[in-house]
Amino acid sequence: MKLPKNFEEYIKEGIIKKCSIDKNRADFLIEETKKTSNGLKERIEKIGINENNANSIIKDCYDIMMELIRAKLLLDGYNSSGQYAHEAEISYLKKLGFPDVEISFLNELRYFRNSITYYGKILNSEYAH
C-alpha cells in the first residue's frame, strides 16, 4: 500500500489545522483507547478470533491506533477534519519518525476498515490475527 502524502500537504489543503493544545480531549482519547484495548483483549481471550468477529476486531484495532494518533495531534496543537482526515492523521506518523513499513501497514488497515464500513467487505480471521 502506498504511503499518504506528506503531513505538510494536508496542512496546505486545510485538512489539518493548527489549534490550541487540547490536553483534556487528548487525555480522554487515551483513556478511551485503554478501555477499548482492554475490552478487545478480553474478547480475544474469551472467544478468540474467528470469521464472526474478524471485522469488528480489525475495526477496533484501527480505532485504537487512530485515537492515539489524534491524541498526539491534539497535544501538538493540530486537528483534522473533512475528507482524507484519516489519511492525513496517518501521515503525521512520518513526522514523528515512524518507519514507512508501519505507516504503510496502518494506511492498509485504514483501507480495509473503510472497505468493511462503507462497502460491506468481509475480511477473514487470518488477517485479523
For each residue, the residues with C-beta under 8 A, 3 or more apart:
1: 104 105 107 108 111
2: 104 107
3: 91 94 100 103 104 107
4: 87 88 90 91 94 103 107
5: 9 10 87 91
6: 9 10 91 94
7: 10 11 16 88 91 92 94 95
8: 11 12
9: 5 6 12 13 91
10: 5 6 7 13 15 16 80 84 87 88 91
11: 7 8 14 15 16 17 18
12: 8 9
13: 9 10 84
14: 11 17 82
15: 10 11 80 81 82 83 84 85 88
16: 7 10 11 73 78 79 80 88 92
17: 11 14 78 79 80 81
18: 11 77 78
19: 22 74 77 78 79
20: 77
21: 74 75 76 77
22: 19 25 26 74 75 79
23: 26 27 74 75
24: 27 28
25: 22 28 29 71 74
26: 22 23 29 30 70 71 72 74 75
27: 23 24 30 31 71
28: 24 25 31 32
29: 25 26 32 33 67 68 70 71 74
30: 26 27 33 34 67 68 71
31: 27 28 34 35
32: 28 29 35 36 67
33: 29 30 36 37 64 67 68 71
34: 30 31 37 38
35: 31 32 38 39
36: 32 33 39 40 60 63 64 67
37: 33 34 40 41 64
38: 34 35 41 42
39: 35 36 42 43 60
40: 36 37 43 44 57 60 61 64
41: 37 38 44 45
42: 38 39 45 46
43: 39 40 46 47 53 57
44: 40 41 47 48 49 57
45: 41 42
46: 42 43
47: 43 44 50 53
48: 44
49: 44 53 54 57 125 128 129
50: 47 53 54 125
51: 54 124 125
52:
53: 43 47 49 50 56 57 125 128
54: 49 50 51 57 58 122 123 124 125 127 128
55: 58 59 116 122 123 128
56: 53 59 60
57: 40 43 44 49 53 54 60 61 128
58: 54 55 61 62 109 112 113 116 123 127 128
59: 55 56 62 63 113 116 117
60: 36 39 40 56 57 63 64
61: 40 57 58 64 65 109
62: 58 59 65 66 106 109 110 112 113
63: 36 59 60 66 67
64: 33 36 37 40 60 61 67 68
65: 61 62 68 69 106 109
66: 62 63 69 70 86 89
67: 29 30 32 33 36 63 64 70 71
68: 29 30 33 64 65 71 72
69: 65 66 72 73 89 90 92 93
70: 26 29 66 67 73 74 80 89
71: 25 26 27 29 30 33 67 68 74 75
72: 26 68 69 75 76 92 96
73: 16 69 70 76 78 79 80 89 92
74: 19 21 22 23 25 26 29 70 71 77 78 79
75: 21 22 23 26 71 72
76: 21 72 73
77: 18 19 20 21 74
78: 16 17 18 19 73 74 92
79: 16 17 19 22 73 74
80: 10 15 16 17 70 73 85 88 89
81: 15 17 85
82: 14 15 85
83: 15
84: 10 13 15 87 88
85: 15 80 81 82 88 89
86: 66 89 90 110
87: 4 5 10 84 90 91 107 110
88: 4 7 10 15 16 80 84 85 91 92
89: 66 69 70 73 80 85 86 92
90: 4 69 86 87 93 103 106 107 110
91: 3 4 5 6 7 9 10 87 88 94 95 103
92: 7 16 69 72 73 78 88 89 95 96
93: 69 90 96 98 102 103 106
94: 3 4 6 7 91 97 98 100 103
95: 7 91 92
96: 72 92 93
97: 94
98: 93 94 102 103
99: 102 103
100: 3 94 103 104
101: 104 105
102: 93 98 99 105 106
103: 3 4 90 91 93 94 98 99 100 106 107
104: 1 2 3 100 101 107 108
105: 1 101 102 108 109
106: 62 65 90 93 102 103 109 110
107: 1 2 3 4 87 90 103 104 110 111
108: 1 104 105 111 112
109: 58 61 62 65 105 106 112 113
110: 62 86 87 90 106 107 113 114
111: 1 107 108 114 115
112: 58 62 108 109 115 116 121 123 127
113: 58 59 62 109 110 116 117
114: 110 111 117 118 119
115: 111 112 118 119 121 123
116: 55 58 59 112 113 119 120 121 122 123
117: 59 113 114
118: 114 115
119: 114 115 116
120: 116
121: 112 115 116
122: 54 55 116
123: 54 55 58 112 115 116 127 128
124: 51 54 127 128
125: 49 50 51 53 54 128 129
126: 129
127: 54 58 112 123 124
128: 49 53 54 55 57 58 123 124 125
129: 49 125 126
